Amino acid sequence: MAQHKLLLVDDDSDILEINSAFLTSEGYEVVTATTIAETMECVQHHNFDCIVLDVMLPDGSAFELPPRIQAFSDAPIIFLTAKEQAEDKIQGFQVGADDYITKPYSLPELSLRINAHI
């Protein structure tokens, strides 16, 4: 069986490294990006099984990304963010997220949620 391919997007390189290492150990193939521009380039050139997005990126808010991503991909989108207010969560789902996880979080739970959406 082919590995599931994930796109992880976060401007914090430590978080990307930790998440990538854990999810790779879980059997996923992981691609990372740190900006909206990199995210859109990845989505246009790769097929992903799931996309995990931080909201606050250096070149803007990832809340703008789901409709842009969905023009190229039908992969489920999970927000993984420190934005934990109810209105943030509501906005995340309204713009097209399939799930919303707040930081801090559990790596096994992240993996299970990704798998559930795939």
C-alpha atoms as one frame of an Amber mdcrd trajectory, in Angstrom:
protein
   0.000   0.000   0.000   1.281   3.477  -0.865   2.132   5.879   1.902  -0.276
   8.717   2.551   1.268  12.058   1.632   0.810  15.010   3.978   1.513  18.716
   3.664   2.391  20.341   6.986   2.388  24.150   7.053   3.753  26.150   9.993
   6.115  29.106  10.331   7.723  27.531  13.416  10.532  25.256  12.212  10.646
  23.398  15.555   6.966  22.464  15.303   7.435  21.374  11.678  10.429  19.237
  12.624   8.674  17.556  15.564   5.430  16.940  13.650   7.264  15.753  10.558
   9.475  13.327  12.487   6.520  11.873  14.405   4.248  11.536  11.373   7.067
  10.024   9.304   7.555   7.451  12.071   3.817   6.738  11.787   4.287   5.846
   8.107   3.305   9.089   6.407   5.277  10.818   3.669   5.623  14.448   4.780
   6.201  17.643   2.804   6.556  20.940   4.694   5.959  24.609   3.911   6.322
  27.771   5.978   4.338  30.377   4.010   1.131  30.770   2.033   3.183  31.099
  -1.158   5.066  27.842  -0.498   1.802  26.119   0.404   0.162  27.071  -2.871
   3.229  26.000  -4.859   3.190  22.605  -3.117  -0.543  22.114  -3.675  -0.191
  22.908  -7.378   2.651  20.409  -7.885   1.810  17.503  -5.548  -1.169  15.364
  -4.633  -1.724  15.284  -0.876  -3.969  13.021   1.172  -4.282  15.625   3.964
  -3.116  19.200   4.595  -2.370  20.502   8.101  -2.266  24.309   8.331  -1.170
  26.747  10.997  -3.324  29.897  10.737  -0.820  32.657  11.430   1.816  32.625
   8.682   4.374  35.312   7.837   2.691  36.258   4.554  -0.913  36.235   5.807
  -3.701  34.254   7.420  -4.214  30.657   6.331  -7.944  31.251   6.807  -7.773
  32.486   3.190  -6.280  29.220   1.933  -9.035  26.549   1.888 -10.870  27.901
  -1.167  -7.562  28.422  -2.994  -6.357  24.922  -2.079  -9.667  23.360  -3.078
  -9.185  24.679  -6.624  -6.297  22.171  -6.922  -6.984  19.489  -4.320  -9.788
  17.714  -2.526  -7.497  16.750   0.382  -8.989  17.277   3.837  -7.726  20.418
   5.572  -6.946  20.481   9.286  -6.090  23.727  11.045  -3.464  23.268  13.781
  -3.179  26.604  15.536  -2.814  28.600  18.734  -5.980  30.515  17.782  -8.319
  28.895  20.286 -11.262  31.288  20.621 -14.662  29.949  19.622 -14.958  32.562
  16.858 -11.609  31.413  15.418 -12.799  27.818  15.324 -16.082  28.867  13.728
 -14.215  30.893  11.105 -11.945  27.935  10.384 -14.872  25.671   9.641 -16.695
  28.393   7.692 -13.740  28.872   5.330 -13.569  25.143   4.581 -11.595  23.285
   7.255 -12.469  19.655   7.900 -11.031  19.786  11.434  -9.541  22.296  13.881
  -6.951  21.443  16.538  -5.586  23.954  19.033  -2.037  24.114  20.381  -0.833
  22.559  22.602  -1.885  19.183  21.202  -1.004  15.509  21.339   1.025  14.033
  18.467  -0.840  10.698  18.594  -4.157  12.578  18.457  -2.925  14.601  15.476
  -1.993  11.373  13.685  -5.353   9.775  14.498  -7.299  12.803  13.269  -5.298
  12.881  10.036  -5.972   9.160   9.534  -9.680   9.636  10.287  -9.964  12.297
   7.571  -7.989  10.303   5.020
